[in-house]
């Protein structure tokens, strides 16, 4: 009975944690999106493009996350775009940016594990240039459409959930672990606690 209850708590907590983290978004990244015809092909060209994009200007207005240069597919895999967005750890899939969700998108329908130059099972989204076959997945020729005006940034309204790829996620795991430990303690020592409580009332 106790084991069943513990498993139930763990499963519920894991589900809640995943749901919470999936809800993260970075709306501050939206004003800086630019559609492009090609992305950098190596670390040198990536760094040069990052310098031109000036994502560090966006970091002056935000403190919770570090916004970094990305050149990735859009969510629909129809265009390439440049964006300033926090790093995301991808799990064997091509890096994509979702405008609707305002974050890097990690989805198995663009898996890159079987490419001629495969991506690893886990990699940093700022290393997208290493997996050029991802850019070849485009289903239509990309349209050139500017969403921002040059390098100008309007001070953004930042409203995102604090559950990033590393730090925030670990903090939430610790919180849930403490809750689970407390519930397990209550379930195991429930009778003893109740006996002591009623003895004091007598």
C-alpha positions in Angstrom: 0.0 0.0 0.0 2.8 2.4 1.0 4.8 1.5 -2.1 1.8 2.1 -4.4 1.3 5.5 -2.8 5.0 6.4 -3.2 5.0 5.4 -6.9 1.9 7.4 -7.5 3.4 10.5 -5.9 6.6 10.1 -7.9 4.8 9.7 -11.2 2.5 12.7 -10.5 5.5 14.9 -9.5 7.5 13.9 -12.6 4.5 14.7 -14.9 3.9 18.1 -13.1 7.6 19.0 -13.4 7.7 18.2 -17.1 4.5 20.2 -17.8 6.0 23.1 -15.9 9.2 23.1 -17.8 7.5 22.7 -21.2 5.7 25.9 -20.4 8.9 28.0 -20.4 9.1 30.7 -23.1 11.3 33.7 -23.8 9.2 36.5 -25.3 12.2 38.9 -25.0 13.7 37.0 -28.0 10.9 37.9 -30.4 11.8 41.5 -31.4 15.3 40.3 -32.6 14.2 37.6 -35.1 15.5 37.9 -38.6 14.9 35.5 -41.5 18.0 34.6 -43.5 18.9 32.6 -46.6 21.7 30.7 -45.0 23.3 30.0 -41.6 27.0 29.9 -40.5 28.9 26.7 -41.6 31.6 26.7 -38.9 32.5 28.2 -35.5 34.3 31.1 -37.1 31.4 32.2 -39.2 29.0 31.6 -36.3 31.0 33.8 -34.0 31.2 36.6 -36.7 27.4 36.4 -37.1 26.9 36.5 -33.4 29.0 39.7 -33.2 26.8 41.3 -35.8 23.6 40.2 -34.1 24.6 41.8 -30.8 22.6 39.5 -28.5 24.5 40.8 -25.5 22.5 44.1 -25.8 19.4 42.0 -24.9 21.2 40.7 -21.8 21.2 44.3 -20.4 17.5 44.1 -19.9 17.3 40.5 -18.6 19.0 38.9 -15.7 17.5 35.4 -15.3 18.9 34.0 -18.6 21.7 34.7 -21.0 20.5 35.3 -24.5 22.8 34.0 -27.2 23.0 34.0 -30.9 21.3 31.2 -32.8 20.8 30.5 -36.5 18.2 27.6 -36.8 15.2 26.4 -38.7 11.8 27.8 -37.9 9.3 25.4 -36.2 7.6 24.6 -39.6 10.9 23.8 -41.2 10.2 26.3 -44.1 12.7 29.1 -43.2 16.0 29.8 -41.6 16.2 32.5 -38.9 18.6 34.2 -36.6 17.5 34.8 -33.0 18.8 35.8 -29.6 17.5 33.2 -27.2 18.8 31.2 -24.2 20.7 28.0 -24.9 18.6 24.8 -25.0 19.9 21.2 -24.8 18.6 19.2 -27.7 18.1 15.4 -27.6 19.1 14.1 -31.0 17.0 16.5 -33.0 17.7 19.5 -35.2 17.5 22.9 -33.5 14.4 24.9 -34.4 12.9 28.1 -33.1 9.2 28.5 -32.5 7.8 32.0 -32.7 4.6 31.0 -31.1 6.4 29.4 -28.1 9.3 32.0 -28.2 12.0 29.3 -27.6 14.2 26.7 -29.2 12.1 23.8 -30.2 13.1 20.2 -29.6 11.0 17.7 -31.5 11.6 14.1 -32.8 10.1 14.8 -36.2 13.5 16.4 -37.2 15.8 13.8 -35.7 19.4 14.1 -36.7 20.9 10.9 -35.2 20.9 9.1 -38.6 22.5 11.9 -40.8 25.7 11.3 -42.7 27.3 13.5 -40.0 24.9 12.7 -37.1 24.3 14.8 -34.1 24.9 13.4 -30.6 22.0 12.3 -28.3 22.5 15.6 -26.4 24.0 18.8 -27.6 23.9 22.5 -27.1 21.6 24.6 -29.4 24.5 27.0 -30.1 26.3 24.2 -31.8 23.6 23.9 -34.6 26.2 24.9 -37.2 27.9 21.5 -36.8 24.9 19.7 -38.2 24.5 21.3 -41.6 22.2 18.5 -42.8 19.5 20.0 -40.6 19.4 23.1 -42.7 18.8 21.0 -45.8 15.5 19.8 -44.3 13.8 23.0 -45.6 10.6 22.2 -47.4 10.3 25.6 -49.2 12.7 28.3 -50.2 12.9 30.7 -47.3 11.3 34.1 -47.7 13.4 37.2 -46.6 11.3 39.0 -44.0 12.7 41.3 -41.4 10.9 41.3 -38.0 13.2 43.8 -36.4 14.7 47.2 -37.4 18.4 46.7 -37.8 20.1 46.1 -34.5 17.7 48.2 -32.5 16.2 46.6 -29.4 13.1 47.9 -27.6 13.3 47.2 -23.9 11.3 43.9 -23.7 8.7 42.8 -21.3 10.2 39.7 -19.8 7.8 37.1 -18.5 9.0 33.5 -18.5 8.9 30.6 -16.1 12.1 29.9 -14.2 12.9 26.4 -15.3 15.8 26.6 -17.6 17.9 23.8 -19.1 20.1 23.4 -16.1 19.9 25.6 -12.9 16.2 26.1 -12.6 15.4 22.5 -13.5 17.7 21.2 -10.8 16.1 23.6 -8.3 12.7 22.3 -9.1 13.8 18.6 -8.9 15.2 19.4 -5.4 11.8 21.0 -4.3 9.8 18.0 -5.7 12.3 15.6 -4.0 11.7 17.3 -0.6 7.9 17.1 -1.1 8.1 13.4 -2.0 10.4 12.7 1.0 7.9 14.5 3.3 5.0 12.5 1.9 6.9 9.2 2.3 7.7 10.1 5.9 4.0 10.9 6.6 2.9 7.6 5.0 5.5 5.4 6.8 5.2 7.1 10.3 1.5 8.1 10.0 0.4 5.8 12.9 3.2 6.8 15.3 2.4 10.5 14.6 -1.3 10.0 15.2 -0.7 8.1 18.4 1.5 10.8 19.8 -0.9 13.5 18.8 -3.9 11.8 20.6 -1.8 11.0 23.7 -1.1 14.7 24.1 -4.8 15.4 24.0 -5.6 13.0 26.8 
